Amino acid sequence: MRIGADEAGKGPALGPMTTAAVRADPDDLPPGLADSKQLPASRRRELDAALRAHPAITVAVVTVSPERIDTPETDMNSIGVAAQAQAISQLVEDGDEVIADAADTDAERFGRRLADAIDVKTESVEVLAEHGADENHPVVSAASIVAKVERDKRMAAIDDSYDHEVGSGYPSDPATKAFLECYVSENGELPPCARESWSTCEDVLAAASQSGLDEF
């Protein structure tokens, strides 16, 4: 059996990162799988439902909170390894082949670290990490889709909890930046869903602080 692993939401300033692992015989995977970024949201949801409903396919999801991401003594590469390993360890069996989308500039290094972190004897499990694995391996595409659908659900729940539109959470999203500026202006601090260590969030806080000083 093969296990694909991937993450969604590594770069946003708001919300969690979600990591998914999918264990399947390649012949059981539904048609039309692709990198989640290449599919419309409606198609991602359809494929996610099909993967979860298939009796021979198993799925695991791990959510990494903004608080965990902001922990000073770690970094996103290490968090990516830990999250993928946690998801894979929920599914993996002896003899499985693991293919992961490398969340590190050095794919081989990511693969070695992932193999060491998986909670099973690594000599019985083949681990391969590649850049672009979500485009080249359907089982990793499946994991990419599951991770993205889960993050979208989390972001929708966050959006519902505020009066202002939160947006996608990415720094380039005008709705996200407007939400942060409005929230900080009204509350004097970042919202709980923010990754405080991200430069986007730091810049919004600094701008609000300077604006307050300018009023004196």
MOBELMO-V794588 format. One record per pair of residues at least 24 apart in sequence whose C-alpha atoms are under 7 Angstrom apart, sorted by sequence separation. I is the first residue (numbers start at 1). J is the second residue. If there is no record, write none. Layout:
I;J, I;J
//
This chain:
1;25, 107;131, 180;204, 62;87, 61;87, 77;103, 60;87, 77;104, 102;129, 97;125, 98;126, 99;127, 100;128, 101;129, 102;130, 85;114, 89;118, 95;124, 96;125, 97;126, 98;127, 99;128, 100;129, 101;130, 102;131, 171;200, 60;90, 88;118, 89;119, 94;124, 95;125, 96;126, 97;127, 98;128, 99;129, 100;130, 101;131, 94;125, 101;132, 24;56, 81;113, 85;117, 86;118, 101;133, 24;57, 81;114, 85;118, 100;133, 101;134, 23;57, 24;58, 23;58, 82;117, 22;58, 23;59, 22;59, 21;59, 22;60, 21;60, 20;60, 21;61, 100;140, 20;61, 99;140, 19;61, 20;62, 18;61, 19;62, 18;62, 19;63, 18;63, 17;63, 18;64, 16;63, 17;64, 16;64, 17;65, 16;65, 16;66, 15;66, 19;83, 19;84, 21;87, 20;87, 21;88, 23;91, 6;84, 5;84, 61;147, 2;96, 3;97, 4;98, 5;99, 6;100, 1;96, 2;97, 3;98, 4;99, 5;100, 6;101, 1;97, 2;98, 3;99, 4;100, 5;101, 48;145, 48;146, 35;134, 34;134, 35;135, 34;135, 44;145, 34;138, 45;149, 33;138, 36;141, 44;149, 35;141, 34;141, 33;141, 36;144, 33;142, 35;144, 36;145, 36;148, 26;139, 22;139, 22;142, 22;143, 21;143, 20;143, 20;144, 70;195, 20;146, 70;196, 20;147, 66;193, 70;197, 19;147, 66;194, 18;147, 66;195, 18;150, 18;151, 6;140, 17;151, 4;139, 5;140, 3;139, 4;140, 8;144, 6;143, 7;144, 5;143, 6;144, 4;143, 8;147, 7;147, 8;148, 15;155, 8;151, 15;169, 14;169, 13;169, 14;170, 12;169, 13;170, 12;170, 13;171, 11;170, 12;171, 15;193, 14;193, 15;194, 14;194, 13;194, 14;195, 13;195, 13;198, 13;200, 13;201
//
